[in-house]
Amino acid sequence: MTNQAIDRANELFSAHAGILKTSQALALGIAPRTLYAMRDAGLLRQISRGVYQLADQEPLSNPDLISVAKRIPKAVICLISALHFHELTTQIPHKIYIALPQSAEKPRLSFPPLDIIWLSSKVYSAGICEQTIDEIPIKVYSAEKTVADCFKFRNKIGIEVALEALKDYLKMPGRDIEQLIFFARVDRVETMIVHYLEALL
């Protein structure tokens, strides 16, 4: 491994916010021996299996979400993980809740632990927002879609979690009730959410 190879690898990592998957690094021309030598020398830190960050950068604020975004490009952060992202719950997610289209392959990711919901194309694609964490783009459902999803999957996460999310959402500046009802319609829980809205508003 030459200094030139290390310098080139550093440049490539820096051009990708300091983070690359092994497959991305190899596709960009970083030799496996360079990658692993940099890891062993402490120039790279492994944030999950097959995902590396330049060691001289600030540690990631949410390495689990970034690992999911890097390893599972179609994953959309949803349910309790999305509520936590939007600050709409007191729940602390102990796994990452993600949505995938029914046609997607099952992810091969041992860590972080995942809870996957499989959605039809229409329901999956509705309400996806791209956000940025530590300069890395991640997909997460909008606050309105997330609240609607919580009612759709109330048997999975608990109706009390869905109600807490709705109450917190109604306190948000810039809330959009029309958007909430639109996504409730997509999720086929419009009647239920309108009932609770009438009681809370």
C-alpha positions as CSV (number, residue, x, y, z in Angstrom):
1,M,0.0,0.0,0.0
2,T,1.5,3.3,-1.1
3,N,1.0,6.8,0.3
4,Q,-0.5,7.7,-3.1
5,A,-3.1,4.9,-2.7
6,I,-4.0,6.2,0.7
7,D,-4.2,9.8,-0.5
8,R,-6.5,8.8,-3.3
9,A,-8.7,6.7,-1.0
10,N,-8.9,9.7,1.4
11,E,-10.0,11.9,-1.5
12,L,-12.7,9.5,-2.6
13,F,-14.0,9.0,0.9
14,S,-14.1,12.8,1.4
15,A,-16.0,13.3,-1.8
16,H,-18.7,11.0,-0.3
17,A,-19.1,12.8,3.1
18,G,-16.4,10.5,4.5
19,I,-18.4,7.4,4.4
20,L,-18.4,4.5,1.9
21,K,-19.7,0.9,1.7
22,T,-17.1,-1.6,0.8
23,S,-18.8,-2.2,-2.6
24,Q,-18.8,1.5,-3.3
25,A,-15.1,1.8,-2.4
26,L,-14.1,-1.0,-4.7
27,A,-16.2,0.4,-7.5
28,L,-14.4,3.7,-7.2
29,G,-11.1,2.0,-7.6
30,I,-9.9,1.6,-4.0
31,A,-8.1,-1.7,-3.8
32,P,-9.3,-4.1,-1.0
33,R,-5.8,-4.2,0.5
34,T,-5.8,-0.4,0.7
35,L,-9.2,-0.4,2.4
36,Y,-8.4,-3.0,5.0
37,A,-4.9,-1.6,5.6
38,M,-6.4,1.8,6.3
39,R,-8.9,0.2,8.7
40,D,-6.1,-1.7,10.5
41,A,-4.0,1.4,10.7
42,G,-6.9,3.3,12.3
43,L,-7.4,5.6,9.4
44,L,-11.0,4.2,8.9
45,R,-13.6,3.3,11.5
46,Q,-16.1,0.6,10.8
47,I,-19.6,1.9,11.6
48,S,-21.3,-1.4,10.6
49,R,-20.5,-4.4,8.6
50,G,-19.2,-3.2,5.2
51,V,-19.6,0.5,6.0
52,Y,-16.5,2.7,6.8
53,Q,-16.0,6.3,7.8
54,L,-12.8,8.3,7.8
55,A,-11.5,8.2,11.4
56,D,-10.5,11.9,11.5
57,Q,-14.2,12.9,11.1
58,E,-16.6,13.6,13.8
59,P,-18.4,10.4,15.0
60,L,-21.8,10.0,13.4
61,S,-24.8,11.4,15.3
62,N,-27.0,8.5,14.3
63,P,-24.8,5.6,12.9
64,D,-27.7,3.1,12.8
65,L,-29.8,5.2,10.5
66,I,-26.9,5.9,8.3
67,S,-25.9,2.3,8.1
68,V,-29.4,1.4,7.0
69,A,-29.4,4.2,4.4
70,K,-26.1,3.0,3.0
71,R,-26.8,-0.7,3.1
72,I,-30.5,-0.7,2.1
73,P,-31.1,2.1,-0.5
74,K,-34.8,1.4,-0.8
75,A,-35.4,1.5,3.0
76,V,-37.7,4.3,4.3
77,I,-37.5,5.1,8.0
78,C,-41.0,4.6,9.3
79,L,-43.3,4.1,12.4
80,I,-41.5,4.6,15.8
81,S,-38.2,5.4,14.2
82,A,-39.8,8.1,12.0
83,L,-41.8,9.4,15.0
84,H,-38.5,9.7,16.9
85,F,-36.9,11.5,14.0
86,H,-39.9,14.0,13.8
87,E,-39.9,14.3,17.7
88,L,-43.5,13.0,17.9
89,T,-43.0,10.3,20.5
90,T,-41.6,9.6,23.9
91,Q,-40.8,6.1,22.8
92,I,-37.2,5.1,22.4
93,P,-36.9,2.8,19.4
94,H,-34.7,-0.3,20.2
95,K,-34.7,-1.3,16.5
96,I,-34.9,0.5,13.2
97,Y,-38.4,0.4,11.6
98,I,-38.2,0.5,7.9
99,A,-40.6,0.2,5.0
100,L,-39.8,-1.6,1.8
101,P,-41.8,-2.3,-1.3
102,Q,-43.2,-5.9,-1.6
103,S,-41.0,-6.5,-4.6
104,A,-37.8,-5.8,-2.7
105,E,-35.3,-8.4,-1.6
106,K,-35.1,-9.2,2.1
107,P,-32.2,-7.2,3.5
108,R,-29.1,-9.1,4.7
109,L,-28.2,-6.9,7.6
110,S,-27.3,-8.4,11.0
111,F,-27.0,-5.0,12.8
112,P,-28.7,-2.8,13.6
113,P,-31.8,-4.9,14.3
114,L,-34.6,-4.1,11.9
115,D,-38.4,-4.3,12.0
116,I,-39.6,-4.4,8.3
117,I,-43.0,-3.5,7.0
118,W,-43.7,-4.6,3.4
119,L,-45.9,-2.2,1.5
120,S,-47.7,-2.1,-1.8
121,S,-46.0,0.3,-4.3
122,K,-48.7,3.0,-3.8
123,V,-48.5,3.0,0.0
124,Y,-44.7,2.6,0.0
125,S,-44.0,5.6,-2.3
126,A,-46.5,8.0,-0.7
127,G,-44.9,10.6,1.6
128,I,-41.2,9.8,1.2
129,C,-39.0,12.7,2.2
130,E,-35.2,12.9,1.8
131,Q,-33.5,14.2,4.9
132,T,-29.8,14.6,5.7
133,I,-28.0,13.3,8.7
134,D,-24.2,14.0,8.9
135,E,-24.3,15.0,5.2
136,I,-25.7,11.5,4.3
137,P,-29.2,11.5,2.6
138,I,-31.7,9.2,4.2
139,K,-35.3,8.4,3.3
140,V,-38.0,9.0,6.0
141,Y,-41.7,9.3,5.8
142,S,-43.2,12.8,6.4
143,A,-44.7,13.5,9.7
144,E,-48.2,13.2,8.2
145,K,-47.5,9.9,6.5
146,T,-45.9,8.6,9.7
147,V,-48.9,9.4,11.9
148,A,-51.2,7.8,9.4
149,D,-49.0,4.7,9.2
150,C,-49.1,4.4,13.0
151,F,-52.8,4.1,12.9
152,K,-52.6,1.6,10.0
153,F,-50.1,-0.5,12.0
154,R,-51.7,0.1,15.4
155,N,-51.8,-3.6,16.2
156,K,-48.1,-3.7,15.7
157,I,-47.0,-0.7,17.7
158,G,-50.0,0.0,20.0
159,I,-52.9,2.4,19.6
160,E,-51.6,4.5,22.5
161,V,-48.4,5.2,20.5
162,A,-50.5,6.3,17.5
163,L,-52.7,8.5,19.7
164,E,-49.6,10.1,21.3
165,A,-48.2,10.8,17.9
166,L,-51.4,12.4,16.7
167,K,-51.6,14.6,19.8
168,D,-48.0,15.7,19.4
169,Y,-48.5,16.3,15.7
170,L,-51.4,18.6,16.4
171,K,-49.1,20.8,18.5
172,M,-46.6,21.1,15.7
173,P,-46.2,24.5,14.0
174,G,-47.0,24.2,10.4
175,R,-49.2,21.1,10.8
176,D,-51.2,20.2,7.7
177,I,-54.5,18.5,8.5
178,E,-55.4,18.1,4.8
179,Q,-52.1,16.2,4.2
180,L,-52.7,14.1,7.2
181,I,-56.2,13.1,6.0
182,F,-54.8,12.5,2.5
183,F,-52.3,10.0,3.8
184,A,-54.9,8.5,6.1
185,R,-56.9,7.9,3.0
186,V,-53.9,6.2,1.3
187,D,-53.5,4.0,4.3
188,R,-57.3,3.3,4.5
189,V,-57.6,4.7,8.1
190,E,-59.3,8.0,7.2
191,T,-62.5,7.3,9.2
192,M,-60.5,6.4,12.3
193,I,-58.2,9.4,12.2
194,V,-61.1,11.8,11.4
195,H,-62.9,10.4,14.4
196,Y,-59.9,11.2,16.7
197,L,-59.4,14.6,15.1
198,E,-63.0,15.6,15.8
199,A,-62.4,14.6,19.5
200,L,-59.1,16.4,19.8
201,L,-59.6,19.6,17.8
